[in-house]
Amino acid sequence: MAATTILYGLGTCDTCRKARKALEAAGQAVAFRDVRAEPLAAEDRARFLAAFGEALVNRASTTWRGLDAGEREKPPEALLAAHPTLMKRPVIARGEKLWLGWSKAVQADVLT
């Protein structure tokens, strides 16, 4: 049996909804984790930061624009712990493999 795909994102995010729909249409079992309702555990943040580094912090988001200069200087781990919606979305996990975003390259890889 194939591993369950976990999609980390926001329920209100159009990109997350598109990704979830496409994954399910491809016959994958998808578990959705809304990071606003259920913030990432420290282990998950560390794993994602190890895989994606600074790219995990969405500096184009409304949340980022609302932060003052002092907040923006904090390390990514602290930023994501305090503001879960700063995470670039979606993060897709299947087994040990991780993907960030929903680009054409990610789609081609994750949907196969």
Number of C-alpha atoms within 10 A of each C-alpha: 3 8 11 13 21 19 25 25 26 22 15 9 12 11 17 23 17 12 21 24 13 14 19 14 11 12 9 18 15 18 14 17 18 19 20 15 10 11 19 19 11 13 9 11 20 15 14 22 17 11 15 15 13 15 15 23 21 16 15 10 13 11 14 18 11 10 13 9 9 7 13 14 11 11 10 20 18 14 19 21 16 12 16 22 22 22 28 19 24 23 20 24 20 15 10 6 10 18 21 19 19 18 12 9 10 14 15 10 10 20 14 8
